[in-house]
Amino acid sequence: MAGDYPYKYIVDRTLKIALKPGEFWAETSQENTTAAECYLKYLLIVQAIPAVATFLGLVLFGYSAGPFGNIGVPFGNALGAGISAYIQGLVAAGLVGFLASALAPKFGGASSLDRGVTLVTMATLPMALAGILMLVPTVGLLSALVGIYCLYLLWVGIGPMMGIPDDRKVPYAVVLIVVTVIVMAVFTTITRKVVW
């Protein structure tokens, strides 16, 4: 890991969670990864992928207007979109990790910001790496499919990481997702108005 860290390590972890999520979460739940380590080892690096891809995609191709083709985006707006994507990715991990931690005791689990941020960081690694698809606007929509798979990865990790009993996983996951969608919609709106 020393010579090729962090890129090979990130790819290896991403492949493991994508291909063997049960085994991955069993191992990860035994680690003592802190929220700070999640940011330093993963998030600061992987969240740059969709941000840079968004910027380049908008500069090179604009955004898709369906049957009307692509509409060009000025450089400054494209840069703002890339910066906004980066900020949103970094804040989202901490915010959703905090929500996962805060909600866990209400569903029979344990509150831990470190474990909540680790859960969110690891479950969304495939989506962050798939962010390269944002280079081409029409192909970028495929990242939504990866996002759906990330929800499954989150689901598998809820028990081992947050200690949620099996009979409480469904309500916990539903509440976590609904609250996250609402909070992130507000945050995204504010970020876009400020950065764009």
Order of alpha helices (4+ residues) and beta strands (2+ residues): alpha-alpha-alpha-alpha-beta-beta-alpha-alpha-alpha-alpha-alpha-alpha
